Structure formats: structure tokens, C-alpha cells
Amino acid sequence: MDLTPERRRQLEAFARGLGFPFRDWRWLNQALIHPSYRNEHPEVGQDNQRLEFLGDALLNFIVADWLCQQHPDWDEGTLTAWRASLVRGEQLAQWAENLGFEQVILLGRGHPQTFARARTSILADAFEAFIGALYRDQGMDAVRAFLISLLEEGWKALQHEEKPTNPKTRLQEWTQAHGLGTPRYRLVEQKGPAHAPQFVVEVLVGGEVWGRGEGSSKRRAEHAAAEEAWLRRVAGQGKTQEEGA
């Protein structure tokens, strides 16, 4: 896909803000093409899914390597827990938002209407795709330099947590501690084209729906559902009790 002058200027301004001007701007552009846009504009070629796949692998490797260097005394279980906290979808989406990804992602015409619901997944996917694009354009050293500053920032933000847990683990520990059993997840909808499906999942506790989430994979949809359940039924309940006191 040949870039229009306007799109080229937009990408240049975006990359300049990140401090990583690209040699081949087509890599950056591809990283920011959501599957819904390609579905409507097949002439663009590939969307960002292959780069997302590559970026996910690079991200997990660099985070694992960084944690091993920073904490040589930690065992495998502790390293795994902290890595999960640093690469969870919510964290990636927050980084993407802070860096201005939302303004440069290309979405299909109908997708902005559902962007709020799938926002975390869209931003997290684009962030991983950007990592893949940066690697293709500039290599591992550039990817590592880009991520290290974000990891250090994310690490500081996580220091208040005594034990890092993903949303599903946190919810399960709470429900079991309160005699409510283990949450159950069910897929209620799969939508979108085959090459870019979106999954909608509900989490049930005691047969009652506690939360609903959407994501580009079942795992991300389950995490989103668990996060909503936590905010609505656990954190929200505590806030209500405090206000009534």
C-alpha cells in the first residue's frame, strides 16, 4: 500500500513523538491497520495481526529477560506472575493511550461505534503490532530501548501490589475466600470476519452473571469480563459500603 502524503505526515509526527523515526514507513502503517479496516479496504494488503503475533513474542521475551536481570534471586513462579502483570492487556492499552496510538489507528467505518467496548483489546493489539513493526524496521536493540523505559515506569506503578495477579486469578481467589466457589466463563458471541474475530464472554458466579468482556482472543475477553466483575461486584461494593458509613 502506497501512503498518501497526509498519512505519511501523520505517521512521521507520531513516530517523532515516540523518538523512533522509521526507515520504511509501511511497517508502521501496517501495525496501525485494524482488521476491520482491511476488511473494508482489501487494497491495503495486510492488517496488523501478523505483526501483533511477532510483537507479542518479542514483548514476552524482553520482559522476561529484563525481570531475570533485575531480580536474579526470584524463582520461576514469581517471575511469571510479574511478567503477566507487566504484559497484561490493560497495561499495554494504557501505554498505547499515553503514546497517542488512538489517533493513528485505522478502523473500519462501523467499528468506531463499538470502540469503547473493545477499546482495551484494540489498543493492546496495536501496541504489540508496533513492537513487531519496530523490530522489522530497526531490530532488537530499538525494541529493547523502546520497552525498557516503559517497563521501568510500569514497574514503579506496580510496586504497591503485594502479589501480582491477573484479573481471573484475583476474582477466583476472592470468590473462593467468600464461599462463592470458582467463577465460570462462557462464550456468548463470536463476531467479525474469520480473520479478525471478536469474542464476547460472560463470567458467572453461583450461576449469576457478574461481568461481561470482549477481546480479540478468548483469553483477553475472559480477562475483561473478570475485570468488570471485580469493579462492579467487589471494588464497587466496598465503595458503596464506605459511602454509606
Secondary structure, DSSP 8 states (H G I E B T S, - for coil): ----HHHHHHHHHHHHHHT---SSHHHHHHHTB-HHHHHH-GGG---SHHHHHHHHHHHHHHHHHHHHHH-TT--HHHHHHHHHHHHSHHHHHHHHHHTTGGGT-B--TTGGGGHHHHHHHHHHHHHHHHHHHHHHHH-HHHHHHHHHHHHHHHHHHHTT-SS---HHHHHHHHHHHTT----EEEEEEEES-TTS-EEEEEEEETTEEEEEEEESSHHHHHHHHHHHHIIIIIIHHHHHHHHH-
